[in-house]
Amino acid sequence: MDAFNIFFGLNKWDGSAVNEYGKAVPDADHPQATELFYRELQPGTDKEWRSGLINSCFLLGSVIGALVATYFGEKYGRRNSIIVGACIFIVGIFLEAFSIPSYLFISFGRIVAGIAIGLNSVIAPTYISEVAPAKYRGTLSSCYQLMITFGIIIAAAINSVIWYKTNFKPAGLNNAKEARKGHEEDQLDNWEWKIALLMQLVPGIGLAVLMMLLPKSPRWLCSKDRDEEAAEVLAKLNATSTSDSVVQEELKSIQEDVAATRAAGSSSVSELFSSVVRRRTFITFLMQLFQQWTGINQIMYYQSQVYQQMGFTKFTSACVLPIINNFVNFISTFPGMWGIDRLGRKTLLVIGAIMMTVFHLGVFVCSTQTQKESDSDGKIKVSSTWKIAAVVCIFCFVFSFAWTWGPVPWVYQAEVFPLRVRVKGAAVGSLSNYLNNFILTFLGPYLMTHWKKYTFLLFAICCFLAWAYAQFYVIECKGLNLEEMDAKMAGKA
């Protein structure tokens, strides 16, 4: 948003304006596009550094949140920790929305909000896996990814509406050049981005309130010698009485696992690298690493810039295509929910890595052709066929990710570790996810500006490596309850 960029010094505006393609008039490539539509912002001081820092600080906070998740999850329980995370998120949103005009201040606010996301990204999948029956655990855990994609599409739609209302043909655009002379750094109306940020309070407050209505984790209750409460929770989850055989069998299984955990002594981080556990630690760490290096967030964060480089209009790049892409991301999660317990975790990873490699290469090839055709006057023009093909490949890549590498790492990390180190193990996965996301988000503006289409070639190579990892190193865990999982993974350590 223009006002946001000017407020935090990412851009300046001297009153210049551009046509619908984001080009100054007259535009040699689009001579018919003479009407002015948008402000032409000039880069501010260290724009790439500031933009990368603001975007990536959210992920830095997520790393911190993932690190403290173990302490909160084991001491205060899964449910209460999620409530705490929601409250921290609310504080972070207020810091962002009412930031002073300093990119460092809003970066701090994003760190605070990121801490909440990092904390809950560890605890929420663990909580879901511990309250879900074994036969539905994969499907219900996939709902975590489904709700992420649903939130993304809602946010994209809201941002598109706000962007259109405030940036499309703003008032006084034709005479702005003279009015802004000597006032290039003057602010615009900042409520456009403040409203967008404050709307995040709705899910934040909703999560904090609604989590109070849900039961605590029965496995955590047993670990705290609250077996009667655990039995009541299990009875409620199975819609039966505490004396039911299903409840008693599951309770006994949990109690045995807790007893075995206690017999082995208290857990420590070093146990994640013991001979029994270290293979699953490395699998989880690498799975989240490869999830980020598929390039999914590079596309989701900077897709408007990608589309505009391909030759689409600014409106199409900023509003239309992102909404379509985010909708593809959302609906593609449903095949993953169907397949994760039928095809298996490993199978989805292998299929997804192959598909993503192919479509990244497709985007790269199409992007090399988008400016290779000439019109009747010999002028270079953007080929509509190639740029549409490139966008289709992007959509297909997002589909390939959303039903495979999107949900599987979160499900996998929540179910493979023994109870005594389960939260610590999940924290390793989330730490890997946000650390690599931080690196790529920080480098994102540089890659989009300097590497351009070659960025897709880089991610194609990463997806091929992800296929090799999934094919030859990942262990399948479909259909096992959490206690059976321990036995299988211990035998493969």
N, C-alpha and C positions, 0 to 999 in steps of 0.2 A: 504494500500500500504506500502511495506517495507520501502521505503525511507522516507515517511511521519512519520511512527512510530519511526524510528531512529532519525530523525531530531528533533522531539519534546520529545525525551526521554522516549517514551512509551516502546521501546524495545532496545536491544543491539544485535549485531551479531558478534560472534567469528569465523565465517567462516564455522560453521556446516551446514550440508545439510540433507534434508529428501526426502523420496520417494513420489510418487503421492498421498499417503494417509496421508501425513504429519507426517510419522513415521520415526524414525532413522533406518538405515540399519545395520544389518539384522533385519527384522520385523517378529516376530513370528506369527502374525495374517495374514500376507501376505508375505510368504517366497519367492514368485515369483517376488515381487516388489523390485528389487535390484538397479534399476536405480535412480539416484538422480535428483530431479526435482526442488526443492525450497530451499530457505534459511531457516534455523531453527533459528528463532529469540528467544532471551532470554528476559524474562520480565525485564523492567526497574524499576526504583524506583517509588513506588506507582502507578503502571500501572492502576489499576482499578479506583483509584481516578482521575488520570489525564485524562484517556479516558472518564470516566463519565462526568467530568467537561467540556471537549472540546465539547462533543456531546450535553450536556444539556444546555450550555450557549446560544446556538442558540434559545432554547425555553425560556430561561430567557429574552433574548432580545425581543422575541415575546410577552411576558407578558407586558413589558414596552410599546411596540408598541400598544397593545390593549388598554392600559390605556390612551394613548394620542390620540387615534383615535377619541374619542368623540370631543375633542377640534378642531382638524383639520377638521373633517367631517362637523361640524356645522359652523365653521367660514369661511373656505376656499372652502367648497363644496366637493362633493364626487369625481368628476373627478380630480380636482387639487390635492386633497389629495393622490390619487393613483399615480399621477405623482411624487409628493414629495417622496412617499414611494419607487418608483422605483429608484430615485436618491440616496436615503440613501442606498439602496441595493447595488448599484454600488460601493459606497464608502466602504461598508463592504467587498465586494469581493476583492477589491484591498488590504485592510488591511490583509485579510487572505492569499492571494497569495504571498504577499511580506513580510510575517511575519519574525521576527527574530527567532532563535531557542529557543523559550520560549512558553511553553504551556499556559501561562497566556496571552501572546500577541495575539496568535491566538484565544484564548477564547474571548478576547475583540473584535476582528474582527467579530467573530460569533455573539456576542451580537449586534453589529451595524447592521449586515445583518438581524438578527432576529427582530430587531425593525421594519424594513421595512416590513417583512412578517406579523408581528403582526398587524401593521397599516392597511395593505391592506387586511388582512383576515377579518377585520371588515368592511372596507369601500366597498370592491369589491362586496360582496353579497348584501349589502344594495343598491349599485348603480344599480346592475342588477335588483333587485326587483322593484326599483322605475322607471325604464325605460321600463320594460317589461309589455305587456298587461296581465290582470289577468288570462286569460285562458292558457297563455303560461308561466306564471311566474315560476311555479315549474320546468318545463322542462328546461327553460333557466338558472335558478339558479343552476340546476344540472350540467350545463356545467362548473361551477366553479370547482366542484369535478372532472369532466371528465378531465379538463386540468391539474389538479394536478396529476392525475394518468398517463396522457400522458407524463408529464414532468418527472415523476419518471422512466418510462420505457426507455425514451431517455437517462436519466442520467445513468441508470443501464447499458445500452448497451455501452455507451461511457466509463464508468469506467471499464467495463469488458475488453474492447479492450486495454485500457491503462494498466490495471493490467496484462493482458496476455503478452503484449509486453515487460514489464519491470520486471516481477517477475517469469515468466515461463522459466526455464532453463537459468538463467542469465549467461553471459559470465564469464568464470573462476571459475565456481562453484566447480568443482572437486578439485581445488588447493587453494580454498579460506581459508581453515583452517590455513595454514601456513602464508598466506599473511595478514590475519587479526589479527594475534597474537600480542597482545599489542595495537591493534587499534580497539577494539570492538565498540567504540562509534563514529568512523569516519563516515562521511555522505556518502550516495550514491548520484546518480544523482537525484536532487530534481525536475526536470522539469516535471516528470510524474504527480505529484499531483498538481503542480502549473498550468499546462495546464488544468487539470480537473476543478480546481477552476475558472480559467479565462474564461472558456467557458460559465460560468453562466452570463457573461456580455451580451451575445447575447439576452436572454430573458429580462434581466434588461433594456438594452437600447431600445429594441423593445417595451416594455411596455410603457416606458416614451414617446417615439415618437408617437406611434400609439394612445395612449389615447388623444393626442392633436387633433386628427381627429374626436373624438366622442363628442356627445352633453353633456351638463350638465344635472343633474337630474332636471326634471320639478317640482318635489315636493320641492326640495331645492330652486329653483328659486322663486317659489310662497312664500316660507317662508321668502324670502328677498325682497318681493314686486316687483318682476320682472315678472309680469304675462304675458306680451307680449312675452317675451323670452320663457316662459314656454309653451305658446300656439304654438309658432313656433317649439319648440322641439317636442311637442305632434303631431303636424301635420307631421313633418318629420318621426317620429316613426310609424305613422299610414299610411304613404304614401298618404296623402291627404292635403287639404287646412285648414287654421286656422278657416275658417267659417263652416267646416263640423260639423254635429251634434255630431258625436262620439268624436271629439276633444273638443267641447264645453261642453259636458256632463262630460267628464273626468276632464277637467279643473275646472268646477264648483264643482265637488266632492272634488278635491284637495283644492280649495279655502275655501270650507266649513270646511274641516278638519283643515286647517291652522288657520282659524278664531276661531274655537273652541279651538284650542291649545293656541292661544294668549289670549283668554278670561280667560283661566285658569291660566295665568301668565307664567313666564319663568320656565323652567324645572330644576331640580336638581337631583343628584344621589339618594337622599332620596326618590324621587318620585317612583323609581323602587320598593320600598317596601311599597308603599301605598296600600290600600285595593283593588283598581281597577287594579293595575299593578303587585302586588307582585307574584301572582300565575304564570304568564308567566315568571317572573324573575327566580323563582325557577325551573320551567320546563326547561328553557334555560340553566341555570347553570348546572343542573343535567344531561341534555341530553349530553352536551359536556364532562362532567366528565365521564359518562358511555362510551362515544365513545372512550375515551383513555383507560379506564380500560377493554375494550374488549381485549386488548393486541395487537392490530393491529400494532402499531409502535414498540413494542418489537420484533415482527416477521420481520417487514420491515427493522429495523435498524440492527438487529443481526442475520439475517437469515443464513448468511454464517456459523456462528458459530454453529447454530442449526443443519444445514445439516451435518456438519463435525462430530458433536457429534453422529449423527445417523449412521455414518460409510461410508459416501460418500467420494470420492476423493476430494482433495483440489480444483482442477480445476472445478469439477462438483459443488462443494459447493459455490465457489466464483463467477463463471461465468454462468454456464448453468442454474442451478435451480433458482437463483435470477431473471434472465431474463424471464424465464417461469412464475415465480410467479408474477412479475411486469406486464407481459402481461395479465395474468388472472385478475389482479387488474384493468387494463385499460378497457378491453372488458366488464367486469362485471358492469361497470358504466352505460352502455347503458340500461340494463333492469331497472335500477333505474330511468333513464330519462323517460322511458316509463311508469313506474308504479307510480311515485310520484304524478301525477295528475289524475291517473285512480283508483289506489288502495287507495291512501291517505297516508299522512305522518305517522300517528299512525300505520296503518296496516303494513307498511314496517318495522317499528321499532320492532313490535311484532314478525313478521316472522323472521327477521334478528337475533334477540336475541336468539330465539329458535334454529335456525340453527347453530349459532356460539357456543352455549353451547354444542351441540351434537358433533361438529367437534373438539372442544378443548378436550373433553373427548376422542375422537378418537385418537388424537395425543398423549395424555398421555398414553392411553392403549398400543398403538403400540410402543411407546418409551420404555415402560417397557419390551418389548419382543425383542428388536433389538439385544440383546446379550445373548439370552437364548438357542441358538442351538449349538450343538457340531458337529465337523466333525468326520471322521472315526478314527482319532487318539486321539479323546477325547478332542481336543483343542476347546476353545470357539471361535466362529466365528460370524460375523454379519449376521443376516438373511436378505437376499435381499427382501424377501416377506414383512416382517414387516416394513422395512425401507421405501420401496416404498409406502406401505399403509399409513405410517406416513406422508410422503410428500404429498400424495393425500389429506389427511385430512387437511393439511396446506393450500393447494390450494383451497379446498372447503370452508375453513374458510374465506380466503381472498375474494372469490366470495361472500360469505354470507354477509360480511361486505361492500364490494364495492358498492352493489346496494341498501343497506338499511341504515345502520348507517354511511356510508361514506358521502353521499350527504344530508340526511334529516336534521341533526342538523344545517347545514349552511343555508339551505332553511328556516327552521322553525324560527331561530332567526332573520332572515331578514324581516319576515313578520308579526310577532305576536304583536310587540310593536306599540303604538300610535306614530304619527310622532314626537311629541315633545320630546320623549325619545327614538326614534328608534335607533339612533347611540349608545346611552348609553347602551341600552338593548343588542344590538349586541356586544358591548364591553364586557359586563358581560359574554356572551357565549364564546367569543374568549379568554378572560382571563382565564376562567375555562379550556378551551381546552389546552392552552399552559402551564398553571400551572401544570396540571396533567400530561401532556406530559413531562414537565421538571422533575417531580418527577420520573416517570417511566424510562426516558432516563438516568437519573443519577444513578438509581439503576440497570439499565440493565446489565452492566458487572458483577455485584455481583450476580444477579439472574441467569444469564447464567452459571456462574462458580460454584456456590454453590447449587442453587436449581435445575438447569437443567430441567428434565422432569416435576418436580413438579410445575414449573412455569405455565404450561398449565392447571394444576388442579386449581391453583389460579384464572386464567382468566376464566375458565369454571364457577366457582362460581360467578364471577363478571358479566358474561353474563346472568346468571340466575336472578341475582338481577336486571339487566337492563330490562329483560323481565317483571318482576313484576312492575317496574317503568312505562314502556311503556303501559302495559295493564291497570293499575289502576289509573294512574296519568296524563298522557299526554292527551291533548284535541285536537281533529281533527280540521284542518282548511283548508281542501281541497276545492278548487273552490271559495273561498271568495276573494273579492278584499280587499285592505288594510284597507279601511274604514269599510267594513262589519266585518272584523276581530276584530276591536276595539269593536264593539257592542257585538259580541259573547263572547269575552274574558272578557269583563266587566261584563256580566251576569253570568260568571262562576268563578269570582274572589273569 
